[in-house]
Amino acid sequence: METSARLLKLLSLLQVRRDWTGAELADRLEVTTRTVRNDMERLRALGYPVRATPGVAGGYRLDAGAHVPPLLLDDEEAVAVAVSLRTAAGGSVTGIEEMAARALVKLHQVLPSRLRRRVDALQAAVVPAPPWAGPGADAGVLTTIATACRDHERLRFDYRAHGGGESVRSTEPYRLVHTGRRWYLVAWDLDRDDWRTFRVDRVRPRTPAGPRFTPRPLPEGGDVARYVARNAGAATWRYRARVVVHAPAERVARRLPMPVEIRPLGPDRCVFEPGSDDPLALAGYLTLLGEDFTVEDSPELTAALRTLAARLLRATGEPPAPR
């Protein structure tokens, strides 16, 4: 194998796995360990931060450097990155749309023609939904929260409740959950001595972060996505409702455009408690179910459904029925 081709394969191996022994790399490249050492020196000369650990358990690792080195992606990885960048360019994180678009242009220019055709085919075949009109999460806020979660550092932030009230919260942050539209922080609230769910678009972190903490057992046995689905409505929405759907729970779960826990009431009925800041928007969501349903304990949602029904009847040219 030519030296340049071998260096590219060696670099690809270092990017796939964190740690390699010299013998493992020599076996993969079908060369001697001495050649591996020489190739590592060549990579260092090219600016790649390769670290060598001596000893029996030692080996090689590609560390993070001051600059992003060229990445080697296989075909499927390149397509996945291109699709992800396209999604990020119109996603629910504010402040990264332009950067994602620039990165996508750079990647598109260097893709082989066969991969460029696959990416273009996906773009042509997929019709995006209308952009999310609600508030997006700031990229810098997400990074601050994610860093505190990773390092187990307490986080203080100003929080705006759904009613508009402001408060300062002291938390032990654990996980970020993305539902496809909103970002949520699951954290232990130190002042309330309990788990809480916070909408990230309402969080303004106070820096620097606080002292480190010992992680507690996560709620729901570690299934924080289920915890958010169960509690997001109670924690963040101004209006809530109890909705009985006359359809199997599994079918309803596949059609719901919102995170919520669904409880079966039998083979052909189920119940869930969605929430929203806008009852009319919630009424629109429920029409996407394509199933008959009954609303309980929510006069605001009932009124919104009547308004929506009258509007739809007017669109057909028929007068709305009297109440």
FENTA-V286142 format. One record per residue. RES is the residue in three letters. PHI is phi in degrees with one decimal (* if undefined). Layout:
res = {RES	RES}
phi = {PHI	PHI}
//
This chain:
res = {MET	GLU	THR	SER	ALA	ARG	LEU	LEU	LYS	LEU	LEU	SER	LEU	LEU	GLN	VAL	ARG	ARG	ASP	TRP	THR	GLY	ALA	GLU	LEU	ALA	ASP	ARG	LEU	GLU	VAL	THR	THR	ARG	THR	VAL	ARG	ASN	ASP	MET	GLU	ARG	LEU	ARG	ALA	LEU	GLY	TYR	PRO	VAL	ARG	ALA	THR	PRO	GLY	VAL	ALA	GLY	GLY	TYR	ARG	LEU	ASP	ALA	GLY	ALA	HIS	VAL	PRO	PRO	LEU	LEU	LEU	ASP	ASP	GLU	GLU	ALA	VAL	ALA	VAL	ALA	VAL	SER	LEU	ARG	THR	ALA	ALA	GLY	GLY	SER	VAL	THR	GLY	ILE	GLU	GLU	MET	ALA	ALA	ARG	ALA	LEU	VAL	LYS	LEU	HIS	GLN	VAL	LEU	PRO	SER	ARG	LEU	ARG	ARG	ARG	VAL	ASP	ALA	LEU	GLN	ALA	ALA	VAL	VAL	PRO	ALA	PRO	PRO	TRP	ALA	GLY	PRO	GLY	ALA	ASP	ALA	GLY	VAL	LEU	THR	THR	ILE	ALA	THR	ALA	CYS	ARG	ASP	HIS	GLU	ARG	LEU	ARG	PHE	ASP	TYR	ARG	ALA	HIS	GLY	GLY	GLY	GLU	SER	VAL	ARG	SER	THR	GLU	PRO	TYR	ARG	LEU	VAL	HIS	THR	GLY	ARG	ARG	TRP	TYR	LEU	VAL	ALA	TRP	ASP	LEU	ASP	ARG	ASP	ASP	TRP	ARG	THR	PHE	ARG	VAL	ASP	ARG	VAL	ARG	PRO	ARG	THR	PRO	ALA	GLY	PRO	ARG	PHE	THR	PRO	ARG	PRO	LEU	PRO	GLU	GLY	GLY	ASP	VAL	ALA	ARG	TYR	VAL	ALA	ARG	ASN	ALA	GLY	ALA	ALA	THR	TRP	ARG	TYR	ARG	ALA	ARG	VAL	VAL	VAL	HIS	ALA	PRO	ALA	GLU	ARG	VAL	ALA	ARG	ARG	LEU	PRO	MET	PRO	VAL	GLU	ILE	ARG	PRO	LEU	GLY	PRO	ASP	ARG	CYS	VAL	PHE	GLU	PRO	GLY	SER	ASP	ASP	PRO	LEU	ALA	LEU	ALA	GLY	TYR	LEU	THR	LEU	LEU	GLY	GLU	ASP	PHE	THR	VAL	GLU	ASP	SER	PRO	GLU	LEU	THR	ALA	ALA	LEU	ARG	THR	LEU	ALA	ALA	ARG	LEU	LEU	ARG	ALA	THR	GLY	GLU	PRO	PRO	ALA	PRO	ARG}
phi = {*	-62.5	-59.7	-64.0	-66.3	-68.2	-63.5	-64.0	-67.5	-62.5	-63.8	-62.9	-63.7	-65.6	-85.4	-82.4	-128.7	-72.3	-124.3	-134.8	-86.0	-61.0	-65.9	-63.5	-67.4	-62.1	-66.8	-65.6	-90.3	61.2	-135.2	-87.4	-65.0	-64.9	-64.4	-60.9	-61.6	-65.1	-66.5	-62.0	-65.1	-64.5	-64.1	-62.7	-65.7	-84.8	102.4	-83.9	-80.1	-85.9	-111.3	-109.4	-112.7	-76.3	103.4	-62.6	-91.3	-79.3	172.2	-127.3	-147.7	-93.8	-85.9	-75.3	-111.6	-75.8	-130.2	-78.8	-76.6	-58.3	-102.1	-105.0	-117.3	-78.4	-58.3	-66.2	-64.7	-63.6	-65.1	-62.4	-65.5	-62.2	-65.2	-64.6	-64.5	-63.6	-66.7	-65.0	-64.3	-129.4	-91.1	-97.3	-107.0	-80.9	94.8	-117.6	-59.9	-66.7	-64.3	-64.4	-64.6	-64.5	-63.7	-64.9	-61.3	-62.9	-66.0	-62.7	-68.6	-102.4	-68.7	-60.6	-58.9	-66.1	-78.2	-62.2	-65.6	-65.6	-65.6	-64.5	-64.6	-62.7	-63.1	-73.4	-85.8	-95.2	-98.8	-70.0	-70.8	-55.4	-57.9	-62.3	-86.2	-77.4	-66.7	-96.9	-86.3	-72.1	-61.4	-66.1	-65.1	-60.0	-64.4	-60.9	-66.7	-62.1	-64.9	-64.4	-63.0	-64.7	-89.8	54.2	-112.4	-60.7	-130.5	-105.8	-153.2	-82.1	-129.1	-101.9	-73.4	-64.1	-84.8	99.8	-70.5	-106.8	-150.4	-104.0	-113.8	-111.1	-136.2	-108.6	-76.2	-120.7	-144.1	-103.0	-125.1	-110.9	-96.5	102.9	-124.6	-123.0	-108.1	-127.1	-107.6	-99.9	-147.8	-89.2	-84.7	-67.9	-74.5	-99.2	53.1	-164.1	-72.5	-140.0	-115.1	-121.7	-76.2	-66.8	-68.9	-106.6	-101.6	-125.8	-63.0	-103.4	-112.3	-76.2	-68.5	-83.7	-68.0	-72.5	-136.2	-89.5	-59.8	-89.8	-62.0	-70.1	-68.8	57.5	65.2	95.3	-86.6	-71.0	-64.1	-65.9	-61.9	-64.9	-61.0	-76.9	-115.5	-60.3	-62.9	-66.6	-88.3	-128.5	-99.5	-79.3	-120.2	-132.7	-151.0	-104.9	-121.4	-100.2	-106.3	-90.7	-162.9	-61.7	-60.1	-63.2	-69.5	-66.0	-60.8	-71.6	-102.2	-71.1	-90.8	-146.8	-79.6	-161.9	-85.6	-111.8	-112.3	-68.2	-114.0	146.6	-67.2	-127.5	-144.1	-152.5	-138.8	-148.8	-125.1	-77.7	-142.8	-165.9	-80.5	-130.4	-58.0	-68.1	-65.1	-64.1	-60.8	-64.0	-59.4	-66.2	-67.4	-73.0	-65.2	69.5	-132.9	-72.0	-148.0	-127.3	-97.2	-124.0	59.3	-152.4	-62.6	-65.4	-68.7	-60.9	-64.4	-66.0	-64.3	-63.5	-61.6	-65.6	-62.5	-64.2	-65.0	-65.9	-65.2	-63.4	-66.1	-88.0	87.6	-98.8	-73.0	-65.3	-71.4	-65.6	-71.0}
//
